Structure formats: structure tokens, C-alpha cells
Amino acid sequence: MSATTWADLAAWYDETQGDEGDLWHRSLIDPPLLRLVGSAAGLRVLDLACGNGYLARRFARSGARVTAVDASAPIIERARRREAEAPLGIAYHVADVTRLQVLGDAGFDVVVCNMALMDIEDAAGAIREAGRVLRAGGRLVATLSHPCFDVPTASAWVVERMDFTTSVWRKVSRYREIFAGVCPWHGPFGQVLHTPIYHRPLSWYVRSLRAAGFVVTALEEPEPTEEFAAGSPQAPWIAEIPLHCAIEARKD
């Protein structure tokens, strides 16, 4: 089975992420994102490309006023169902994140975009919209696959064994190219599922942020936590070479 859109994966993704995120999100990717956001109490937070809304719910529980948007109607339906069962005051919208007509200008203090920019064909449009809906001095905090080390279909771990020594390297090609690829996922019942993914070099993201009126104020590269180290055989490799990055950018 091969799925080409996130709408096709709504049920699987909601079950996988649950209310805390899967192992990779919960114990590797989310910690630096949450540190960059800091205390969300009293803030107006937009969760951009929110998926099943687990982060939106976390921010709402911490006292934020949260709005969440995603282009996938089936995943928003599931998020709204969770909101109906345990109300937190989150407003969920089905919307193209590059054209957020449902949201006015300068209405948010923080926009969070967790592991989504590389999945959006017009990522520059999404960044521009984030800038539009943020107040002056507001922040965009985004995580994404590391453009330097996680290039779709053009990067891999290389494990070399000689005698009693094992070395692990990261092989990368096509870094400077901008191109569309596919991201494989381990789905249910041993299926391999695929979603579209778009590679751009790191400099492309910095230029796009600057063009949208942002100044980059932080760049983090998630390191394995104890939980991740206990649960993933890739942890020792990722401790040396990061596969993700977290960016904070402030609106001028």
C-alpha cells in the first residue's frame, strides 16, 4: 500500500502520535522546540500544520490561547473530536497553510510549525503567512528534517566494520539542489507508506525567512534524550550527526 497524501494517513497518524507524539517527536524533536517556545502561558499560539493537534493540546494545557490549522480535513476532524471529548478551547481550522484567509493579520505571539515545512510544496508561502499573522516581535519556531544531513533519497547511514571496529558515516548528495522526493514510513501491518517531501538547502530557509520579514535568532540540532537512546538503535549515530533542526525566527 502506498499513500500519496496526508489525508490518506489521518487514522494511522492520529493513532501513532496520540496525545504526546511518537518516540521520535516526543523524545528527540519536541524537546528543543519546546525550549525555544518557552512558557506559553497567556500567549496566542498558532499551531501551523498541526496534524492531530497533540502539540496544540500541550500548549493549551499550559495556559496558551491556541488556534491550529492543517490542510488535511480528516486529521482536523480527528483533532476536533478530541477537543469535543476534552475541551481545551482550541480552534481548529482546515486551511491551506500558504493562504490563511481564515486568520487576520498580527493576531499571534508565536507560530509553531513542527516537522512540516519540508512537507509543504510552497514552504516560502507558508513562511510568509506565518509572518503576516504574527505581531511585530512575534516568533516562528519550526522544526524540520535537517537539510544538510537528511536529504530525501540522497542520504544514508554507511556502516563500516573492520575487525572489531565499527564506524558510522552519513553519506549525502544533491544537497544544493531543490527537488521533490518521497518520505517512507513504517505503516501498519508491515506496510511502507509514502508522503511527498521537498528538499531545499539550509540557506534557502534562511533567505525565505528573511524575505518574509524574519530574523533568525536560534538554531538547534536535536540530540537524543535518554528515552530516545533507550528506544532507537539510531541514537548513537544521531548523537554525532543530527537528522533534524529547530529554528527560531523573530518578526521584525
C-alpha positions in Angstrom: 0.0 0.0 0.0 1.3 3.5 -0.9 -0.4 6.7 0.2 0.5 10.0 -1.5 -1.3 12.5 0.7 -1.5 13.1 4.4 -5.3 12.8 4.2 -4.9 9.2 3.4 -2.9 8.7 6.6 -5.1 10.5 9.0 -6.2 7.5 11.1 -2.8 5.9 11.2 -1.1 9.2 12.0 -3.5 10.1 14.8 -3.1 6.7 16.4 0.7 6.9 16.1 1.0 10.4 17.6 -1.7 10.0 20.2 -1.6 12.8 22.8 2.1 13.0 23.4 3.8 12.3 20.0 5.6 9.2 19.0 9.1 8.3 20.2 10.9 10.5 17.6 8.7 13.5 18.2 8.3 13.2 22.0 11.9 12.3 22.9 14.1 13.8 20.1 12.4 16.5 18.1 10.0 18.2 20.5 12.3 19.0 23.4 14.3 21.7 21.6 11.2 23.1 20.1 9.5 23.4 23.5 12.7 25.0 24.9 12.7 27.6 22.2 9.0 28.4 22.7 9.4 28.7 26.4 6.5 29.4 28.7 3.3 29.6 26.5 1.0 30.8 29.4 -1.1 33.7 28.2 0.3 33.6 24.7 -1.7 33.5 21.5 -0.2 30.4 19.7 -0.9 29.2 16.2 0.0 25.5 15.5 0.7 25.6 11.8 0.2 22.2 10.0 -0.9 20.8 13.4 -1.5 17.2 12.4 -3.6 15.5 15.1 -3.1 18.5 17.4 -1.1 16.9 20.2 1.2 19.9 20.5 -1.8 22.3 20.3 -3.3 20.5 23.3 0.0 20.7 25.2 0.2 24.4 24.7 -3.5 24.9 25.6 -3.0 22.9 28.9 -0.1 25.2 29.7 -2.3 28.3 29.5 -2.0 29.4 25.9 -4.8 30.5 23.7 -4.4 28.1 20.8 -5.5 28.1 17.1 -4.5 25.1 15.0 -4.7 24.7 11.2 -4.0 21.8 8.8 -4.8 21.2 5.2 -6.0 17.7 5.9 -9.7 17.6 6.7 -9.6 14.1 8.0 -6.9 14.8 10.6 -8.6 18.1 11.7 -11.8 16.1 12.1 -10.0 13.8 14.5 -8.5 16.7 16.4 -11.9 18.3 16.7 -13.2 15.0 18.1 -10.6 15.1 20.8 -11.5 18.7 21.6 -15.1 17.7 21.9 -14.3 14.9 24.3 -11.9 17.0 26.4 -12.4 20.8 25.7 -9.4 23.0 25.9 -10.6 25.9 23.9 -8.6 25.1 20.8 -10.0 26.5 17.5 -9.2 24.0 14.7 -9.4 25.0 11.0 -9.0 23.2 7.7 -6.9 25.6 5.7 -4.1 25.8 3.2 -1.2 27.0 5.3 0.0 29.2 2.4 -3.3 31.1 2.3 -4.7 31.5 5.8 -7.7 33.7 4.9 -9.5 32.4 8.0 -6.9 34.3 10.1 -6.4 38.0 10.4 -3.1 40.0 10.5 -0.9 40.2 13.6 -3.1 38.0 15.7 -0.5 35.7 17.3 2.5 35.9 19.6 4.0 32.6 18.4 3.6 30.4 15.4 4.8 26.8 15.8 5.4 24.6 12.8 6.6 21.1 13.8 8.1 18.9 11.2 6.1 20.3 8.3 7.9 22.9 6.2 9.8 20.2 4.3 6.4 18.6 3.5 4.9 21.8 2.1 5.4 22.4 -1.6 5.2 26.2 -1.2 7.1 26.4 2.0 8.0 30.1 1.2 4.3 30.8 1.1 3.7 29.2 4.5 6.6 31.3 6.0 5.1 34.5 4.5 1.7 33.7 6.0 3.4 33.0 9.4 4.9 36.4 9.2 1.6 38.0 8.3 -0.4 36.5 11.2 2.4 37.3 13.8 2.5 40.6 15.7 5.7 42.7 15.5 8.3 40.9 17.6 6.4 37.6 17.4 8.2 34.4 16.8 8.1 31.5 14.4 9.5 28.3 15.9 9.9 25.4 13.4 11.4 22.0 13.3 12.2 20.2 10.1 14.4 17.4 8.7 17.9 18.7 8.7 18.6 19.9 5.1 22.3 19.2 5.5 22.1 15.6 6.6 18.7 14.2 5.8 18.2 14.7 2.0 15.3 12.6 0.7 16.5 9.6 -1.5 20.0 11.2 -1.4 21.4 10.5 2.1 22.1 7.3 4.1 23.9 5.9 7.0 27.1 4.0 6.0 28.2 1.4 8.5 31.8 0.1 8.1 33.1 -2.9 10.1 36.8 -3.9 10.2 38.0 -6.4 12.6 36.4 -5.3 15.9 35.8 -1.7 15.0 32.6 -0.2 13.6 32.4 3.2 12.1 29.2 5.0 11.0 29.2 7.8 8.4 26.5 9.9 6.9 26.6 9.9 3.1 24.9 12.9 1.4 24.5 14.0 -2.2 22.3 16.6 -4.1 22.5 19.0 -1.1 22.4 22.2 -3.1 19.5 21.1 -5.4 15.9 22.0 -4.8 13.7 19.0 -5.6 10.7 16.9 -4.7 11.0 13.4 -3.3 9.1 10.9 -1.2 9.4 10.1 2.5 8.9 6.4 3.5 7.0 5.5 6.7 6.6 2.2 8.5 2.8 1.8 8.4 0.5 -0.7 10.0 0.8 -4.4 9.1 4.3 -4.0 7.8 3.2 -1.6 5.0 5.6 1.0 3.7 3.7 4.3 3.1 5.0 7.4 1.3 4.3 11.1 1.5 5.7 13.9 -0.6 8.8 15.8 0.7 10.7 18.7 -0.6 14.4 19.3 -0.2 15.9 22.8 0.0 19.3 23.7 1.3 19.6 25.4 4.7 20.4 28.7 3.1 17.1 28.6 1.2 15.2 28.6 4.5 17.3 31.5 5.9 16.7 33.5 2.7 13.0 32.7 2.8 12.7 33.7 6.4 14.5 37.0 5.8 12.3 37.7 2.7 9.2 37.3 4.9 10.5 39.8 7.5 12.1 37.4 10.0 15.5 37.5 11.7 16.8 34.1 12.7 17.5 34.1 16.4 18.3 30.5 17.2 19.2 27.2 15.5 19.2 24.0 17.4 20.1 20.4 16.3 18.1 17.9 18.5 20.3 15.4 20.5 19.0 12.1 21.7 17.4 12.1 25.1 17.7 9.1 27.5 14.3 7.9 26.3 15.3 8.1 22.7 18.6 6.4 23.3 16.7 3.5 25.0 14.2 3.2 22.2 16.1 3.7 18.9 19.1 1.9 17.6 20.0 5.1 15.6 20.5 7.1 18.8 24.4 6.7 18.9 24.6 7.8 15.2 22.3 10.8 15.7 24.3 11.8 18.7 27.1 12.5 16.2 25.1 13.7 13.2 21.7 15.4 13.6 18.9 14.5 11.3 16.7 17.4 12.4 17.0 21.1 13.2 14.9 23.6 15.1 14.8 27.3 14.1 13.5 30.3 15.9 12.9 33.4 13.9 11.6 36.8 15.1 9.4 39.1 13.1 10.9 42.5 12.5 
